[in-house]
């Protein structure tokens, strides 16, 4: 990512940047100009029997991004 070595700024999901912001590698700028939050959809086929792996993943995503 170009923002880490100081080549520019990035507009990215907070979830993807939180570790770098917490560590001080990235600094939020232009915070008052951020776009409104948008809904997120998790799309998967429900016509098959859900596997434990899929069920766990869906639960994780719902808990994390809720």
N, C-alpha and C positions, 0 to 999 in steps of 0.2 A: 504494500500500500504506500502510495506516494506521500501521504501525510506523516508517516512515522519518521522518515529521514529528513522531514522538513521541506519537501518540495511543493507543498500546497495544502489545501483543506479538503475535507471529505464530508459528504452527507450520507450517513449510513445508519442503520438500525442501532439504537443505544445498546441493545443486547450484544451486538457484535463488537462494540467498542468499550464496554464497561471495564474490562480488565486493563486496557491501556490507559484509560482515563484515571482509574483508581491508582495505577502505578505512576502516574504523572508523565507518561510518554506522550499523551495527547491532552490538549486543553480545549474545552468547549469555547467556541467563539460564535458570535452572531446568534446567541440563544434566543433573543427576542424575535428573530426572523424565521424560526423553524416552522415548517408546515404543520398543519393540524394532523394529529394521529390518524392513521387509517386502519380499517379492519383487516384482519388476517384470516385467511381460510385454509383449512387443512382438508385436502381432497384425497379421498381414497375409496376404493371399491368396497361396497358393503354387501355385494352379492355372494361373497365367499365367507366361509367360516373364519372369523378373526383368529389370528395366531396370537399366542402370548406376546411375541415380539412386537406385533402391530399394536396390540392393546396397551402395552407398556409405553410405547412411543407416543401414542395418542394421549395417554394420561400425562406423560411428561410435558408435552407441548401445551396442553390445556392448563396445567399447574404453572408452568413457567411464563406463559404469555397471556393466559386466561381470559 
